[in-house]
Each structure stands twice: as structure tokens, then as C-alpha cells.
Amino acid sequence: MRLDKFVADSNGITRSQAKKLIKDGLISVNQKIIKQTKFQIDVNLDNVQVNKMSIAYQEYRYYMMNKPKDVVSATRDNSQKTVIDLVAKINQKGLFPVGRLDKDTTGLLILTNDGEFAHKLLAPKKHVSKIYRALVAGEITADTIQIFATGITLKNGETTKPALLKILTVDSEKNEAEIEITITEGKYHQIKRMFGAVSMKVLELKRIQMGNLKLDDKIKAGKYRELTLDELRCLKEAIR
């Protein structure tokens, strides 16, 4: 592998930034300074260091974001801010959101450049659960919970898979309820359409968990961090 690619991928920087580090004499291979960007290395055997600190090859990156409102889940958009715009300083080539959250929906969003991982995580046959908290307008009864548990027929005739609906709090004066809902699929505007099918309206919606990955409550809206090795391992085990 070329040295500049190794340095770029391992540090989450652009190839041009990696080339500058190399030409500035800040990169060594097996304790020898190398200034040739095309220098070939063995990722399994060679010891590459940046400023005398060893680095390991990392082709793929995985981030957890607390998506804020008014940002679209896309890699680019001509008129609106995207989640990738929020992580622009990473300069990680090929980064994209795993699935989509509506513009006004907040919470857990995974960003990666690993296409196979994203495909498996979203594949219907994997049945990866997604848990949301929501504020809804309307009265939720035991019958409502049962309807969700057996699957809802949407207004266009589509039928959803069973969903687990829990009531957290009820405000009788406002006729609103805070709820938690678990689904195992990802139809377009699914949760909003499910409540619409029972004459209710979603006022606020936040994803708090995907599979066994919970949103870190220390991450403020619009911020992000890399997944820990344990978090990533658990996710990958769930989609084998």
C-alpha cells in the first residue's frame, strides 16, 4: 500500500494532508524517515509513525452523531445543511449516514465509510431494532398499543411489522403523551405515518437506540464521536 494512503486512512485526513506530513519529514517507516509519498508498505508488518507515535491502519471509520433538527441526512444538498457538513473537519473520504432521519427528527445517527456494514445494518432480513422517543398529540389507549403490536395498515394500504409501543407520560390537559416505540423496519416517514393511521400526530421525534447501540447522552445536538471498539463489535455481532 502507498504510504500516503496509509497515513490518510489511518488518521482520517485527506490524501493531500497526508502527502504534506510525509514531505515535511514527519512520517517514519521502521524508524526511518520516508519522504516519498508513493513508498510501498506492508500494513501487517511495517511500523509507521507520525511524530514518533505509531499508527495502525484503519480503512473504515464509524461515528455516532446526535443529529439536530433542520439538518438533512444526506451527503450533500444544494440548498440545505447536511449531517456531513457537520463533520466536515474530519475530512474522511466517502463518509455517509447509515439510513435517514427526517429533517425535523433528532437523535442517534451512525456515519461511516463502510458500505458493507451499512448495508447489513439496514437490511430488512437482519431485523435490527430502532427505538424512538416521541411526543404525540392524541389519546393512546390499550387498543392503540395492541394495534401497534399486531401491525398497522397505513393510509396507502402498506402494512407495517409489529411495533412495541410504551406510554411514558400523559398530559391530559394538552391531550399529549410521551411515548417510546420500537420498530424493526424503516419505511419512509414510518412512525409519523403509523400514528397518522390512528388519527394521531407526532409533534417531536428522537431516535435513542439502533440495535444494541444507545445514543450517548453526553453528546450534544450536532456533535459526534467515534464508536468505541466495544460498541462497534456489538453492532457487528448483531448483523452477522
Helices and strands as residue ranges (DSSP letters): H 3-11, H 15-23, E 27-29, E 32-33, E 48-50, E 53-55, E 62-67, H 83-86, G 88-90, E 96-97, E 106-112, H 115-122, G 124-126, E 130-137, H 142-150, E 164-171, E 176-183, H 190-197, E 201-210, E 213-214, E 224-226, H 229-238
